[in-house]
Amino acid sequence: MSSNIPTRVLGKTGLELPILSFGASSLGSEFRQVKVDEALASVKVALECGMSFIDTSPFYGRGTSEVLLGMALQGIPRQDYLLCTKLGRYDLSHFDFSARRVAESVDVSLHRLKTTHLDIVLCHDIEFVPMQQIVDETIPALRKQQAAGKVRFIGFSGYPQKIFRFICDQTQVDCVLSYNQYTLQNTRFADETIPYLKSKGIGILNAGPFSARLLTNAPLPSWLKEPENVKVAARKAAEHCARKGVDIAQLALQFSLANPDITSTVSGSANPDNIRKWARWAAQPVDQELLNEVLEIFRPVKNIGHQEGLRENN
């Protein structure tokens, strides 16, 4: 697979990941209805563009994302890509982080993805449950899957910054994934958590460079949880970029990819044209002057986010 997307090493895992990786959530029609051929083509294009690290979850499309990904990867040599999936979250309000479900979930994911091993498995959105269970039951169960050779590396994902210290102060993980908290508008992940993770040698993954469409020209979805003043600033920033002939999404993606402490930023689309565009943007230098102007627009609302999951986990 030829590509000009640079790579970085993930913590102590030895895995070399492209700085821009493919998020397969959209394959599960999480955000719009997706045609099967479109989904399959998007995976092919992502790999052609060098996005050889693919992130999915049984939650995305309630299994659909993993199934379509398994179809799309048929016939592609297993060493040509790295797979990350998740467990524990299966529907909007269905969570099960029990040891028994860990073993079942890993086997189901292996079956759907038509593979003999998963490169990374993450506990998905742990802020929605009492997190001590993750430490006491879920991580030890995942270590057994690792010992059995089904999973190479393990970790967890979520939104509130509090979750990272809660887990990593008590147990060891290989890597973590934070989303929507390292963007043009919100850098809490870097400000509060990345130095801590680096000190422990934990691999650092980031998702959501566009912050759920906030940092794009697309209409803002009704489910977007950011407060009104953040949305207003984002519209202002997008208009400022447009006047300079730049799509704010380009600046947003380049900003996230530029942080050398973040191994890879996950971005998802079931539209092959979007994926090609992102790969082009990843190869281009950032407009530093425009970036400074946009960061200035966001300064009054910098790091304002929302509550996610249980109150005590925020």
N, C-alpha and C positions, 0 to 999 in steps of 0.2 A: 504494500500500500504506500504509494508515494504521497508525501504531504509536506507542507511547509509550516505546519503548526508545531511550535516548539514543545518540548516535553519537560516535565519536572518529576523528581522522585517523591513518592508518597511516604513521608515519615520514615520509619525504619523497615517498611515492607519490602523495599527494593523494587516495587512496581514503578515503572516509568509511564506516566500518564500524559496525554496531550493536555495543554493548558485549557483547551476548550473541548468539552466532552458532550456526548449526545444524551439528552434526557428523553426517555421514551414514554413519559406520562401522557403525551398527546396521542400516542397510539391507542390508548384506551378511551379515546373520545372524551377526555376529561374536560375539554374546553369547547369543543364543537364536534359535530358528527364527522367522522373521518372514513373515507372509502378505503377498502382493504388494499387496493393497488397503490394508492397514495401512501399509505402507511409503510408498505413494503419498499417502495421506491425511496422513501425518506431515510430508511436505515442504510440502504445501499449507497446513497449519496453521502450520508454522514461518514461512512467508512472510506469512500473514495476521497473525501476531503481531509481525512486524517483524524477524524473524531472516533478513535478506536476504543475509547472507554465509554460504555453504555450503561446508563442508570435506569432502573425500573423498579416496580413494586407490585405485589399482588393487589394492592389497593387501587392502582390505576386501571380504571375500567373494570374493576372487580375481577381481575384475571386476564382481561382482554389484551392488555399491553404485553404481558409475558407470552401469551399464546402467539400473537402476531410477530413478536420479536423472535420467537423460536422458529417460526416459518421463514422470516426474512433472513435468518442466519444460516439456514440450511445450505450446505455445499460450500460455505466459507470456512477455511481452515481455522480451528479453534485458537491457534496461536496468533491469529491476526486481530483478535479483539479481546477486551477485558470486560467482564460482566459484573455489575453490582445490582443486587436486588435487596429487598427489605422483608421484614416480617413484623407481626404484631398488630398492624392496622389493616383491617379487611373491609371496612365500610365507614361511612361518615362517623357513626358512633359505635362501631363494633371493634373493640380492641381485645386481644388475647395474647399476653406475653408469657403464658405458662410454658414450662419446660416441655410438656407433651406437645403443645402446638408448635413450638420451635422445630422439633424433629419432623412433624408432619409438613410444616410450611416449607422447610428446606427441600424435602422430597417432592412436593407438589411443584415448586419452582424449577427444580432440576428437570422434571417431566415436561413442563410447559416450554421451557427454554431449550429442550432437547440437548442437554449437555450433561457431562459427568461431574463437573465441579463448578462452583461459583467463586469468582475471584474475591468478592467482598459481599458480606451480608450485614445490613444495618437494622437495628431496632428502629421502627418507623414512628416518628412523632411521639416520642416518649412523654412529652409534657401533658398528655391527656390522661395519664394514669398515675397512681402513687408510685414514685420512681424507685423506691427502695426495692421493689420487686425486680426491676431491671438488674440491679446490683446482685441481689441474692439468688435469683432464679434464672433470668433470661440469659445473661452473659455466660454463667457457668454451662447452661444447656448449649449455647452456641459454641463454646470451647470444645464440647464433646463432638459436635459436627465437624469442627476443625480437625480434631484428632482422628476422626474417621475419614478424612481426606475429601469431604464433600464441599468444604468451605475453606478458602485460603486465609482470609483476613476478616476481622469482625469489628463492629463499632455501632454507632447510633446516630440518629438525625433528629432535628427539631428546630424550633424557632427561638424560644426564650434563651437568653445567654446564661441564665442561672443553671440550666441543665448540665452544661459541660463540666463545671467544677463539681457539681453534686455527684455525678457518676465517676469522673476521673480521679477525684480525691479518694475514692473507695476501692476502685478496681482498675484493671488494665484493659485498655482497648487499643486496637491498631490504628483506627482512624475515626473521624467524625465528619458529619455533613451539616452545615448551617445553611439556611436559605433566607433570601430577602434581607439579609443584615450585612451585606457588603455590597453596597450600591452607591450611585451618585448621591443619594439622599440619606443613606443610613450606613454608617461604617462601624456599628457597635461590635460586630464580630472581631474586627481588627483592633478596635480601641480597648475592648475589655477582655477578649478571650484568646486571641491568637498567640500573644506572648506566653501565656500560661501553657497552651498546647505545645508550643515549640519547646518549652523547658522540659516537657515530658516526652518529647520525641513522637508525639501523636500525629498521624497523617491528617492533613487539613484539606477538606473539600468544601466548595461553596456552590450554591445553586440559586437560580432566580436573579440573574443580573438585571433583568428588566422589572423586577419587583411586581410580578403579576400584572404586567402591562402598564403599570404606573409610568414607566420610563420608555414609553413608545408613543406613536401617533395614533394607536388604535383607541376606540372608545373604551372608557374605563368600565370594567365589569361591575355589575350591581353588588357582587359579593365582596368587592375590595374593602378591606377593613380599615384602611388608613383614614385618619381624620381629614376633615374638609380642607384645612389649611395646607396640608401636605399635597392634596390633589390639586389645589389652586397653584401651588408653587411648581408642581410637575407640569401643568399645562403651560405655565409661563416659560419654564425652561425649554419645553418642546417647541414653543413658538419662537423663542430666541434662536434655537438651533436651526429651525426651518428658514429663518431670515438669513442665516449664514450658509444656507444650502446644504445643511447636514441633518440627517435623521438622528434624533436624540438616542434612538436605540443603538446606533453605531458608537456613540460616545459612551453610553452605559456599558456596552459589552467590552470595549477597549479598556475602560476604567477597571472593571473587575479582573480582566486578564492580566493587567499590568502588575498586580501585587505579587512579588516573588515568594511571599510566604504561603500563598494559596496554591496548592499543587494543581488543582483543576477546577474550572467553573463549569457547572452543568447547565445546559440550556436546551430546551425541548421544542420541537415543532414537527408536525406531520406534513409540512409543506417543503418539498425539496428545494424550491427557489430560496426560501428563507435560509435554509442550511448552507447553501452555496454562498449566499450573501454574508452570513456570519463568518465563514471561513475567509472570505476576502477581507472583511473588516479586521479579523484577527491578525492578518498579515500586514496591515497598514499602520503607520505611526499615528499616535493620537495627536489631535490638534490641541496643544497645551494651552494656548490662549483661550480658545473656546471652552475648554474644560474648566479653567479658572473662573470664567464668567458664569458658567452653569453652577459650579460649586458655591459661588457667591449668592446666586438666586436661591439655592437650597439652604443657605446658612441659617435663616430664622427657623427652619423646621428640621434642622439636622438631627438625625438619630431619633426622631419621633416615630414610634411604631405603634403596636397594638398588643393587647393581651391574647395569648393563644393557649388553649388547654386549661388545666386547673389553675386556679388563682395562686395556690401556694408554690407552683412551679415557675412563676414569673418573677 
